[in-house]
Amino acid sequence: MKKSVFYHAGCPVCISAEHDIITLIGQDNVEIVHLGNNKERIEEAEKVGLKSVPALVTPTGNVLHINFGASMEEVKG
């Protein structure tokens, strides 16, 4: 089974959402991508449809924007 991918930028909103996502779906079912530390994955995140972080991309490719921490423009900063 393909994992969900949770993208975030490390802000307090993102970190809180990361903890909740892990609690809800389990550490083994989600890949955590901190775009502030992994800038090389920003293009990937935009290609799958991220407009802001935090966001969860499901195994079927649905993008679930969670709350609002930062726009992708802010992440690219």
C-alpha positions as CSV (number, residue, x, y, z in Angstrom):
1,M,0.0,0.0,0.0
2,K,1.3,3.4,-0.9
3,K,1.7,5.9,2.0
4,S,0.1,9.3,2.4
5,V,2.5,12.2,2.3
6,F,2.3,15.0,4.9
7,Y,4.0,18.2,3.7
8,H,4.8,21.0,6.1
9,A,7.1,23.9,6.7
10,G,7.9,23.6,10.4
11,C,5.7,26.3,11.8
12,P,3.7,25.7,15.0
13,V,0.4,25.1,13.0
14,C,2.3,22.5,10.9
15,I,3.9,20.7,13.8
16,S,0.6,20.5,15.6
17,A,-1.0,19.1,12.5
18,E,1.9,16.6,12.0
19,H,1.3,15.2,15.5
20,D,-2.4,14.9,14.9
21,I,-1.9,13.2,11.5
22,I,0.5,10.6,13.0
23,T,-2.0,9.9,15.8
24,L,-4.9,9.5,13.3
25,I,-3.3,7.4,10.6
26,G,-0.1,6.0,12.2
27,Q,3.6,6.7,11.7
28,D,3.9,3.7,9.4
29,N,1.2,5.0,7.0
30,V,2.5,8.5,6.4
31,E,5.7,10.0,5.1
32,I,6.5,13.4,6.7
33,V,8.2,16.0,4.5
34,H,9.5,19.2,6.1
35,L,9.8,21.5,3.1
36,G,11.9,24.0,5.1
37,N,14.5,21.3,5.5
38,N,13.9,19.6,2.2
39,K,13.6,22.4,-0.3
40,E,14.4,20.1,-3.2
41,R,10.9,18.6,-2.7
42,I,9.0,21.9,-3.1
43,E,8.6,21.3,-6.9
44,E,7.2,17.8,-6.2
45,A,4.8,19.3,-3.7
46,E,3.6,21.9,-6.2
47,K,3.2,19.2,-8.9
48,V,0.8,17.2,-6.8
49,G,-1.3,20.2,-6.1
50,L,-0.2,21.8,-2.9
51,K,-1.3,25.5,-2.5
52,S,-0.3,25.8,1.1
53,V,1.0,23.8,4.0
54,P,0.3,21.9,6.1
55,A,-1.3,19.5,3.6
56,L,-1.8,15.7,3.3
57,V,-1.7,13.9,0.0
58,T,-3.6,10.7,0.1
59,P,-2.4,7.5,-1.6
60,T,-5.0,8.2,-4.3
61,G,-3.6,11.6,-5.0
62,N,-6.2,13.8,-3.2
63,V,-4.7,16.9,-1.6
64,L,-6.1,17.8,1.8
65,H,-5.1,21.3,2.9
66,I,-5.2,21.4,6.6
67,N,-5.7,24.7,8.4
68,F,-3.4,27.4,7.0
69,G,0.2,27.7,8.0
70,A,1.9,29.2,4.9
71,S,1.4,29.5,1.2
72,M,3.8,27.7,-1.2
73,E,5.1,31.1,-2.2
74,E,6.0,31.7,1.5
75,V,7.6,28.3,1.7
76,K,9.8,29.0,-1.4
77,G,10.6,32.4,0.2
